[in-house]
Amino acid sequence: MTDTDFRRRIPRTDAVLAEPRVAAAVAVVGKARVKEVVAAAQQRARGGDIAPEAVVDEVVAELPRSAASVRPVINATGVLLHTNLGRAPLSDAAREALTTAAGTTDVELDLVTGGRGRRGAGALAALAAAVPDAGAVHVANNGAAALILAATALAAGREMVIARGEMVEIGDGFRLPELLESTGARLREVGTTNRVTRDDYARAVGPDTGMILKIHPSNFVVQGFTSSVPAGELTGLGVPVVSDIGSGLLAPHPLLPDEPDAATELRAGVPLVTASGDKLLGGPQAGLLLGDADLVQRLRRHPLARALRVDKLTLAALEATLRGPVPPVRAMLEADVEGLRARARAISADLAVHGIDAPVVDCRAVVGGGGGPGVEFPSAGVALPEEAAAALRVGAIPLVGRVENGRCVLDVRSVAPADDERLAAAVRAVGAVGGSERHSRAPRSIGSAVRSGPDPSS
């Protein structure tokens, strides 16, 4: 057969696009993206990598599931709030609320009067009900935004008193002092790296003090010769106290006795608490402001609040998280270790049937996402060769575990029980495919995969 005859057997673009399975994808990912995939498959056929008759099947296999590049990933790292994996997975109720809110909604319309309504009234009411000790509540678009709004409204052009040991870096190179100074506030550091007293704060407060800021150093623990001052003990110094608890824990939790929570801070008299919505609360990315009614209203009416407001999707997901069933992150946190071992045994048995050795192992899980620093929980999972980690990440079902002690551990505490079968399927798919499958894809064989960078573990 001549080269010309071979090329003529490669289906034309319009013929591939007309194939029902491909045509259906146009409505999901767009014609331009589908044509890119078709062109790539045709090029592989021209190069002899696939047969001309396989072009359509190749296109169907390579088509993305949505128009967005983000891909669903199974988090088997044992890090419940993995920042690189989007922190808290949303509940089914929150996901359903997102779908509803994606259309035209009454986010800022009073349907009874036909006039303008308060934006996100339902979400705010749900948050107020969840934190009854707060005189008022407000929501910004993330935790840093909540803190920036408070700092700008209370301390722009003035001094902000903060303990030296709480001048933290919050991730991705963003340092809290620089973030706060961007508001126009002047930072007045007190105490030392490891110790600060109430007298240190008292001596620093003066006529030019706009606020005292108490930061929970959520990404690290300082041990030994240390002392700090609870935010409630700073309220008598004559200036507003803002406590940034970070993790979004609204009430005390028995598994996290040292994690600050909003209810405890407010009952201690702290006038303003800020927190994140996508951490231990288990909701979407949001910044929560809880506290004194007059103070919250002052922040809500500040011009910067408009720039930091949340969209209708966040409001819907937040309300559903607060009103709906227990969110996944809390279920993961409270999971019984014997139940986790039973899940791991079931996965191991499933893989054994397919000739994959994945023994059950005991391991340790962590909160992650700036919550519960230093706290570990007993967990269970299955172990694979270390080389499996890279192959699993780039498989048809991306699966992220952690590499430790020369093996890839898949920790089931951070995996929703409903995803156990998907986890096993991801391992089976990788374990059943040889490293020479297609030249354009990363090797997937557990026995022959190569590492392609560090495996996330926090």
C-alpha positions in Angstrom: 0.0 0.0 0.0 1.4 3.4 -1.0 1.7 6.3 1.5 -1.0 8.1 -0.4 -3.4 5.2 -0.1 -2.6 5.1 3.7 -3.3 8.8 4.2 -6.6 8.5 2.2 -7.9 6.0 4.8 -7.5 8.6 7.6 -11.1 10.0 8.1 -11.7 13.7 7.3 -12.4 16.2 10.0 -16.0 16.7 9.1 -16.6 12.9 9.1 -15.1 12.5 12.6 -17.1 15.5 13.9 -20.3 13.9 12.5 -19.7 10.7 14.4 -22.4 10.7 17.2 -20.0 10.2 20.1 -17.9 13.1 18.9 -20.8 15.3 18.0 -22.3 14.9 21.5 -19.0 16.2 22.9 -19.3 19.5 21.0 -22.2 20.6 23.3 -20.0 19.9 26.4 -16.5 21.2 25.5 -17.1 23.3 22.4 -16.3 22.7 18.7 -12.9 24.3 18.8 -11.6 22.0 21.5 -13.1 18.9 19.8 -11.4 19.9 16.5 -8.0 20.2 18.3 -8.4 16.6 19.6 -9.5 15.4 16.1 -6.4 17.1 14.5 -4.1 15.5 17.1 -5.5 12.0 16.4 -5.3 12.5 12.7 -1.6 13.5 13.1 -0.9 10.4 15.1 -2.5 8.3 12.3 -0.3 10.1 9.7 2.7 9.2 11.8 1.8 5.6 12.0 1.2 5.6 15.7 -2.4 4.5 15.3 -4.4 2.9 12.5 -6.6 5.2 10.4 -9.6 3.1 11.5 -8.8 3.9 15.2 -9.0 7.7 14.8 -12.6 8.0 16.0 -11.9 5.8 19.1 -8.8 7.8 19.8 -10.7 11.0 19.7 -13.4 9.7 22.0 -10.8 8.5 24.5 -8.9 11.8 24.5 -11.9 14.2 24.7 -12.0 16.1 27.9 -15.0 15.7 30.1 -15.7 19.4 30.4 -14.7 22.7 28.8 -12.6 23.6 31.8 -9.0 22.2 32.2 -9.6 21.4 35.9 -9.8 17.6 36.5 -11.4 15.6 39.3 -8.7 13.9 41.4 -8.9 11.3 44.1 -7.1 12.6 47.2 -5.5 9.6 48.9 -2.7 11.6 50.5 -4.2 11.5 54.0 -4.2 15.3 54.1 -7.9 16.1 54.6 -7.6 19.7 53.5 -5.0 19.6 50.7 -4.4 23.1 49.4 -3.1 21.9 46.1 -6.2 19.8 45.6 -8.7 22.6 46.4 -9.0 22.1 50.1 -12.4 21.0 51.3 -14.5 18.8 48.9 -18.0 20.1 48.9 -21.0 18.1 50.0 -23.6 16.8 47.6 -26.0 19.5 48.9 -23.4 22.2 48.1 -22.8 20.8 44.7 -26.5 20.7 43.9 -26.7 24.3 45.1 -24.0 25.3 42.7 -25.8 23.9 39.8 -29.0 25.8 40.8 -27.1 29.0 41.4 -25.4 28.8 38.0 -28.6 30.0 36.3 -30.6 33.2 36.9 -31.3 33.5 40.6 -32.8 35.9 43.1 -29.4 36.6 44.7 -30.1 40.3 45.2 -33.8 40.6 44.4 -36.8 40.5 46.8 -39.4 38.5 44.8 -42.2 39.6 47.0 -41.7 43.3 46.6 -39.9 43.3 43.3 -37.3 45.6 44.8 -33.6 45.1 45.6 -32.9 42.5 48.3 -30.0 42.0 50.6 -27.3 40.1 48.7 -26.9 36.5 49.9 -29.5 36.9 52.7 -30.0 33.2 52.9 -26.3 32.4 53.3 -25.9 35.2 55.9 -28.8 33.9 57.9 -27.4 30.4 57.8 -24.0 31.6 59.0 -25.6 33.7 61.8 -27.6 30.7 62.9 -24.4 28.6 63.0 -22.6 31.2 65.1 -25.3 32.5 67.5 -22.7 34.3 69.6 -22.0 36.7 66.7 -24.0 40.0 66.7 -23.6 40.1 62.9 -21.9 38.3 60.1 -20.4 39.1 56.7 -18.7 37.1 54.0 -15.7 38.1 51.8 -14.2 36.1 49.0 -11.5 34.4 51.0 -9.8 34.3 54.4 -7.1 36.8 53.5 -9.8 39.2 52.1 -11.7 39.1 55.4 -8.5 40.0 57.2 -7.6 42.7 54.7 -11.1 44.3 55.0 -10.8 44.5 58.7 -7.3 45.9 58.6 -8.2 48.5 56.0 -11.3 49.7 57.8 -9.7 49.8 61.3 -6.0 50.5 60.9 -5.3 52.1 57.5 -2.8 55.0 58.3 -2.6 53.8 61.9 -0.8 51.3 63.9 -1.7 47.6 64.2 -0.3 45.7 67.2 0.7 42.1 66.5 2.9 39.6 68.3 6.3 39.0 66.6 5.8 35.2 66.8 2.6 35.6 64.7 4.2 37.3 61.7 3.6 34.2 59.6 3.9 33.3 55.9 0.5 31.9 54.7 1.6 30.0 51.7 2.9 30.5 48.1 5.3 33.1 49.3 2.7 35.5 50.7 3.8 36.9 54.0 1.3 38.3 56.5 3.3 41.4 57.3 3.5 42.4 53.7 -0.2 41.7 53.2 -1.1 43.8 56.2 1.2 46.7 55.2 -0.5 46.8 51.8 -3.5 48.2 53.6 -1.6 51.3 54.7 -1.3 50.1 58.3 1.9 50.4 60.3 2.8 47.2 62.1 3.8 47.4 65.7 5.5 44.2 66.7 5.5 43.1 70.4 7.2 40.3 72.3 9.7 37.9 71.0 9.6 35.0 68.6 8.6 32.6 71.3 7.1 34.7 74.1 4.7 37.5 74.4 2.7 38.8 77.4 -0.4 41.0 77.9 1.9 43.8 79.3 3.8 43.8 75.9 0.5 44.6 74.2 -0.6 47.1 76.8 2.7 49.1 76.5 2.3 49.2 72.7 -1.3 50.5 72.6 -1.5 54.3 72.2 -3.5 57.1 70.6 -2.5 55.9 67.1 -3.4 52.3 67.6 -6.2 51.2 65.2 -6.5 47.5 66.3 -4.8 44.6 67.9 -4.5 41.5 65.7 -4.3 38.0 67.1 -3.2 35.4 64.5 -3.4 31.7 64.9 0.0 30.3 63.6 -1.8 27.5 61.9 1.0 26.1 59.8 3.6 25.4 62.5 4.0 24.8 66.2 6.4 26.5 68.6 7.3 24.3 71.6 9.4 24.7 74.7 9.9 28.0 76.5 6.8 29.8 75.0 3.9 32.0 76.0 1.1 33.7 74.2 -2.0 35.7 75.1 -5.5 34.6 74.3 -7.4 37.2 72.3 -10.1 37.5 75.0 -7.5 38.8 77.4 -6.7 41.7 75.1 -10.1 43.2 74.9 -9.7 45.5 77.9 -6.9 47.6 76.3 -9.3 50.1 74.7 -8.9 49.2 71.0 -10.7 46.7 68.7 -9.3 43.2 68.8 -9.4 41.0 65.7 -8.8 37.3 66.0 -7.9 35.4 62.8 -8.6 31.8 63.7 -7.8 30.7 60.1 -9.3 27.2 59.9 -13.0 28.0 60.0 -13.8 25.9 63.1 -17.1 27.5 64.3 -17.4 25.6 67.6 -15.0 23.4 69.7 -14.2 20.0 68.3 -13.1 17.1 70.7 -10.5 15.9 68.2 -8.9 19.3 67.9 -8.8 20.7 71.5 -6.0 23.2 70.7 -7.6 24.6 67.5 -9.2 28.0 68.1 -12.9 28.3 67.2 -15.3 31.2 66.6 -17.7 30.4 69.4 -15.1 30.4 72.1 -13.4 33.6 70.9 -16.7 35.4 70.7 -17.8 34.2 74.2 -14.5 35.5 75.5 -15.5 39.0 74.3 -13.5 39.2 71.1 -15.3 41.8 69.0 -14.3 40.4 65.6 -13.3 36.9 64.4 -12.1 36.2 60.8 -11.9 32.7 59.3 -11.9 30.7 56.1 -14.9 28.9 54.7 -13.1 26.2 52.7 -11.2 24.5 55.6 -12.7 22.8 58.6 -16.1 24.4 57.9 -16.1 22.2 54.8 -17.5 24.8 52.4 -16.4 26.9 49.4 -13.6 29.4 49.5 -14.8 32.3 51.5 -13.8 34.7 54.2 -16.0 34.8 57.3 -16.3 37.9 59.5 -18.2 37.3 62.8 -18.7 39.6 65.7 -20.0 42.9 67.1 -22.9 44.2 65.1 -21.8 47.8 64.8 -18.2 46.7 63.8 -19.4 44.2 61.2 -21.8 46.8 59.7 -18.9 49.2 59.5 -16.8 46.7 57.6 -19.8 45.7 55.4 -20.3 49.4 54.3 -16.6 50.0 53.7 -15.9 50.7 50.0 -13.4 47.8 49.8 -16.2 45.4 50.7 -17.6 45.8 47.2 -14.3 44.6 45.7 -14.1 41.7 48.0 -17.7 40.5 47.8 -18.5 36.9 47.0 -20.4 35.7 43.9 -23.8 33.9 43.8 -22.1 30.4 43.5 -20.1 30.9 46.7 -23.2 32.1 48.6 -25.3 29.2 47.5 -22.6 26.6 48.3 -21.9 28.2 51.7 -25.6 28.2 52.7 -26.0 24.6 51.6 -22.9 23.6 53.6 -24.2 25.3 56.7 -27.8 24.0 56.4 -27.2 20.6 54.8 -25.7 17.3 56.0 -22.3 16.8 57.6 -19.8 18.0 55.0 -17.2 15.5 53.8 -14.2 17.0 55.6 -15.9 16.5 59.0 -16.9 13.0 58.1 -13.3 12.3 57.2 -12.1 13.8 60.4 -14.5 11.8 62.6 -14.1 8.5 60.7 -13.5 5.4 62.9 -10.1 3.8 62.3 -11.6 0.3 62.3 -14.0 1.4 59.5 -11.0 2.8 57.6 -9.2 -0.5 57.9 -12.2 -2.4 56.6 -12.4 -0.1 53.6 -8.6 -0.7 53.0 -9.1 -4.5 53.2 -11.9 -4.4 50.7 -9.7 -2.3 48.3 -6.8 -4.7 48.8 -8.9 -7.7 48.1 -10.4 -6.2 45.0 -6.9 -5.5 43.6 -5.6 -8.9 44.6 -8.3 -10.5 42.3 -6.7 -8.5 39.5 -3.2 -9.7 40.3 -2.1 -6.4 42.1 -0.4 -6.8 45.4 -1.5 -3.8 47.6 -1.2 -4.8 51.3 -3.2 -3.0 54.0 -1.1 -0.6 56.1 -1.7 1.5 59.1 -0.7 5.1 58.6 -1.2 8.7 60.0 -3.4 11.4 58.5 -3.4 15.1 59.1 -5.8 18.0 58.8 -3.8 20.2 56.4 -4.8 23.5 55.0 -3.6 25.4 58.0 -5.6 23.5 60.5 -4.5 21.4 63.5 -0.7 21.9 63.1 1.1 18.9 64.6 -2.0 16.8 65.0 -2.1 13.4 63.5 -4.9 10.8 63.3 -4.6 7.0 63.0 -5.6 5.9 59.6 -5.4 3.0 57.1 -4.7 2.5 53.5 -3.0 0.3 51.0 0.6 0.3 49.9 2.1 0.1 46.4 5.6 0.4 45.1 7.0 3.9 45.3 7.2 4.1 41.5 3.4 3.9 41.3 2.9 7.4 42.5 3.8 9.2 39.3 1.8 6.7 37.1 -1.3 7.1 39.3 -1.2 10.9 39.1 -1.4 10.8 35.3 -3.8 7.9 34.9 -7.2 8.2 33.3 -8.5 8.6 36.9 -5.9 10.9 38.6 -5.1 9.5 42.0 -2.7 11.2 44.4 -1.1 9.3 47.2 2.0 10.0 49.3 5.4 8.6 49.1 6.9 7.5 52.4 9.4 4.8 53.5 10.0 3.7 49.9 6.4 3.1 49.1 3.3 4.8 47.7 0.6 4.8 50.4 -3.0 5.4 49.5 -4.7 6.7 52.7 -8.4 6.1 52.7 -9.3 8.7 55.4 -9.0 11.5 52.9 -11.1 9.5 50.3 -14.9 9.6 50.4 -16.3 6.1 50.9 -18.2 6.5 47.6 -14.9 6.8 45.8 -13.4 3.6 47.0 -14.3 1.8 43.8 -12.9 4.6 41.7 -9.7 4.4 43.6 -9.4 0.7 43.0 -10.3 1.2 39.3 -7.6 3.8 39.0 -5.0 1.4 40.4 -6.3 -1.4 38.2 -6.1 0.8 35.1 -2.5 1.6 35.8 -1.5 -1.8 36.9 -2.9 -3.4 33.8 -1.2 -1.2 31.2 2.3 -1.6 30.1 4.8 1.2 29.9 4.8 1.1 26.1 1.1 1.9 25.7 1.4 5.1 23.7 4.4 7.2 23.1 2.4 10.4 23.9 1.4 9.4 27.3 3.3 9.0 30.6 4.2 5.5 31.5 1.4 3.8 33.5 2.7 0.4 34.5 3.2 0.2 38.3 6.3 -1.8 37.7 8.0 0.5 35.2 6.7 4.1 36.0 9.2 6.8 36.7 8.9 9.6 39.2 8.0 13.0 37.6 8.4 15.3 40.5 7.7 15.5 44.2 4.6 13.9 45.6 2.4 16.3 47.6 2.1 15.4 51.2 0.8 18.6 52.8 
